[in-house]
Amino acid sequence: MTRRDKRKAENRGKLLAAARRVFAEKGVARATARDIVRATDLASGTFYNYFDDKDDAFRAVMEEFTTQARAAAREQRLKAGVEIEERLYRAYLAYFELVVADPEMFEILRRNADAIAMMGTDDLFETAVQELAEDMGQWVERGELPAGVVEWLPYIGRTIAGGGFQVAAQLAETENPDIEAAARFCGRLLLDGLRGLG
């Protein structure tokens, strides 16, 4: 990585960190690109070298979070030697723990649930949906899920990704959320639904 590339990565990182703080404090509707730049040591025009507008920055913040959450959940879904119900529970739990453990993201979800819903989730969840379809295909091959699930994989993937995100947003709005109960509920609901498709 060249010095210029390193500086660009650092600047983008500063802007993303500032954007997280601003969106957590003000919400997307009240935040401005100027607010984000003011929360850094960068020149005002720097923002537009990395983002088109505040909505573009908000999408980048959400993509950064969903990438991390997706990896944590998938690690649990693919654990060897663990029953499928337990794997699904742990996957949801890993995802919800990230939300609750990260005060800024917790606040971003709480303050901006409507803005997130308006973003359109196709791009945000595309990779998650693909990974879920791959994982469920393996579960069908191993006999953990009925073969009838295969034809519904695109719908199931979107239901799981979008539903999990909405439950995470609900947890963010709840005082003292019981993430273990929420994860257990989501895992059981999903597994019962998938088995019902057979």
C-alpha positions in Angstrom: 0.0 0.0 0.0 1.4 3.4 -1.0 1.6 6.3 1.4 -1.2 8.0 -0.6 -3.4 4.9 -0.4 -2.7 4.7 3.4 -3.7 8.3 3.9 -6.9 7.8 1.9 -7.8 4.8 4.0 -7.1 6.7 7.2 -9.2 9.7 6.0 -12.1 7.4 5.0 -11.8 5.7 8.4 -11.9 9.0 10.2 -15.0 10.1 8.3 -16.8 6.8 8.9 -16.0 7.0 12.6 -17.3 10.6 12.7 -20.4 9.6 10.7 -21.2 6.9 13.2 -21.0 9.4 16.1 -23.1 12.0 14.3 -25.8 9.6 13.1 -26.0 8.2 16.7 -26.3 11.6 18.2 -28.5 13.4 15.7 -30.0 10.8 13.4 -29.8 10.8 9.6 -32.6 13.4 9.1 -30.9 16.1 11.2 -27.3 15.3 10.4 -25.3 17.1 7.7 -22.1 16.3 5.8 -20.7 19.4 7.6 -21.5 17.9 11.0 -19.5 14.8 10.0 -16.5 16.8 8.8 -16.5 19.0 11.9 -16.1 15.8 14.0 -12.8 15.2 12.3 -9.5 17.1 11.8 -10.0 17.0 8.0 -10.7 19.9 5.6 -14.4 20.5 4.8 -14.0 19.4 1.1 -12.5 16.1 2.0 -15.9 14.5 2.7 -16.8 14.6 -1.0 -13.7 12.8 -2.0 -15.2 9.7 -0.3 -18.9 10.1 -0.2 -21.6 11.7 -2.5 -23.7 13.0 0.4 -24.7 12.1 4.0 -26.9 9.3 2.8 -24.0 7.7 1.0 -22.0 8.0 4.3 -24.9 6.4 6.2 -25.0 3.5 3.7 -21.3 3.0 4.2 -21.7 2.9 8.0 -24.5 0.4 7.7 -22.5 -1.7 5.2 -19.5 -1.8 7.6 -21.8 -3.0 10.4 -23.6 -5.6 8.3 -20.3 -7.0 7.0 -19.1 -7.5 10.6 -22.4 -8.9 11.8 -22.7 -11.2 8.7 -19.3 -12.8 9.4 -20.1 -13.3 13.1 -23.4 -15.0 12.4 -22.0 -17.2 9.6 -19.2 -18.4 11.8 -21.9 -19.8 14.2 -24.1 -21.2 11.5 -21.2 -23.3 10.1 -19.9 -24.7 13.5 -19.2 -28.4 13.1 -20.7 -31.0 15.5 -23.5 -28.7 16.7 -27.2 -29.3 16.2 -28.9 -27.0 13.6 -31.2 -25.4 16.2 -28.3 -24.5 18.4 -26.3 -23.2 15.4 -29.2 -20.9 14.4 -29.7 -19.7 17.9 -26.0 -18.9 18.2 -26.0 -17.1 14.8 -28.8 -14.8 15.9 -27.2 -14.3 19.3 -23.9 -13.3 17.8 -25.6 -10.8 15.6 -27.8 -9.3 18.4 -24.8 -9.2 20.7 -22.9 -7.0 18.3 -25.8 -4.6 18.2 -26.2 -4.4 22.0 -22.4 -4.3 22.7 -21.8 -1.4 20.3 -23.5 1.7 21.9 -23.1 3.8 18.8 -24.6 1.2 16.5 -27.3 0.5 19.1 -28.2 4.2 19.0 -27.9 4.4 15.2 -30.5 1.6 14.9 -32.7 3.1 17.5 -32.7 6.6 16.0 -32.7 5.7 12.4 -35.0 2.6 12.0 -37.3 4.5 9.6 -34.3 5.7 7.5 -32.9 2.2 7.3 -36.2 0.8 6.2 -36.4 3.5 3.4 -32.8 2.7 2.2 -33.9 -0.5 0.4 -32.3 -3.6 1.7 -31.4 -5.3 -1.6 -27.8 -4.0 -1.7 -27.3 -4.0 2.0 -28.3 -7.7 2.4 -27.2 -9.1 -0.9 -24.1 -10.9 0.3 -25.9 -12.1 3.4 -28.7 -13.6 1.3 -26.2 -15.4 -0.9 -24.3 -16.9 2.1 -27.5 -18.0 3.7 -28.6 -19.7 0.5 -25.3 -21.5 0.3 -25.4 -22.6 4.0 -29.0 -23.8 3.7 -28.2 -25.7 0.5 -25.5 -27.6 2.5 -28.0 -28.3 5.3 -30.4 -29.8 2.8 -27.7 -32.0 1.4 -26.9 -33.2 4.9 -30.5 -34.0 5.6 -30.9 -31.3 8.3 -33.6 -29.5 6.3 -36.2 -30.9 3.9 -35.4 -30.9 0.2 -38.5 -28.7 -0.5 -36.6 -25.8 1.0 -34.4 -25.4 -2.0 -36.9 -23.8 -4.3 -37.6 -21.1 -1.7 -34.0 -20.2 -0.9 -34.1 -16.7 -2.4 -37.2 -15.7 -0.4 -35.9 -17.5 2.8 -32.6 -15.7 2.6 -34.2 -12.2 2.4 -36.7 -13.1 5.1 -33.9 -14.2 7.5 -31.6 -11.2 6.7 -34.3 -8.6 6.8 -36.1 -10.1 9.7 -33.0 -10.4 11.8 -32.2 -6.8 11.0 -35.7 -5.7 12.1 -35.5 -7.6 15.4 -32.1 -6.1 16.0 -33.6 -2.6 15.5 -36.5 -3.6 17.9 -33.9 -4.7 20.5 -32.2 -1.4 20.1 -35.5 0.4 21.0 -36.0 -1.8 24.1 -34.8 -1.1 27.6 -32.7 -4.0 28.9 -33.4 -6.2 25.9 -33.3 -10.0 26.4 -31.1 -10.9 23.4 -30.9 -14.6 24.4 -34.7 -14.9 24.3 -34.9 -13.0 21.0 -32.2 -15.2 19.5 -33.9 -18.4 20.7 -37.2 -17.2 19.4 -35.8 -16.3 16.0 -33.9 -19.6 15.7 -36.9 -21.7 16.6 -39.3 -19.7 14.3 -36.9 -20.1 11.4 -36.3 -23.8 11.9 -40.0 -24.6 12.4 -40.9 -22.6 9.3 -38.2 -24.3 7.2 -39.2 -27.8 8.3 -42.8 -26.9 7.5 -41.8 -26.3 3.9 -40.9 -30.0 3.6 
